[in-house]
């Protein structure tokens, strides 16, 4: 065999040993990415009647699923349908949805007008 043929055989062998495993691994799906931390923190919600709000202690009580549930809120809590915590305190008896995360801290409070 000539040197040129041996060179081609060596090149083909190199491509087969290096290229094929790389091509096979490229076809595999990547593992799913973990959800962002914010998505995990806002994993639950409760809807019901707003029973009580303590703007000073930053707590609210919602009657949901037949029982009173207490939540806390902070400066980062988004409140819609009321003018902040003081406005929220005047909305007792309204329908409310509370999105909350760890330790039942509300991340968002949505208030609907009294019916």
VENUR-V147926 format. One line per field, one symbol per residue. ss: DSSP state (~ for helix, > for strand, _ for the rest). phi: phi as a letter, one per 20 degrees, with the letter a starting at -180 (. if undefined). psi: psi as a letter, one per 20 degrees, with the letter a starting at -180 (. if undefined). A space follows every 10 residues. Layout:
# VENUR-V147926
ss = ???
phi = ???
psi = ???
This chain:
# VENUR-V147926
ss = __~~~~~~~~ ~~~~~~~~~~ ~~~~~~____ ______~~~~ ~__>>>>>>> >>>>____>> >>>>__>>>> >>_____>>> ___~~~~~~_ ____>>>>>> _~~~>>>>>> >>___
phi = .effffffff fffffffdff ffffffefff fffffggfff fdecbccref ebcdffelcb dceclmbfcd cdcbfefedc nbemfffffe dgneebcdec cgmlefebcd ddffd
psi = qrhgghghgg gggggghggg hghghhiqqq qqqqqqhhhh hmirqpqbpo gqpnhgilqq ppoqkjqppp qrrahipppq iqmahghhhi jpirpqpppr bqkkpphqpp pqqq.
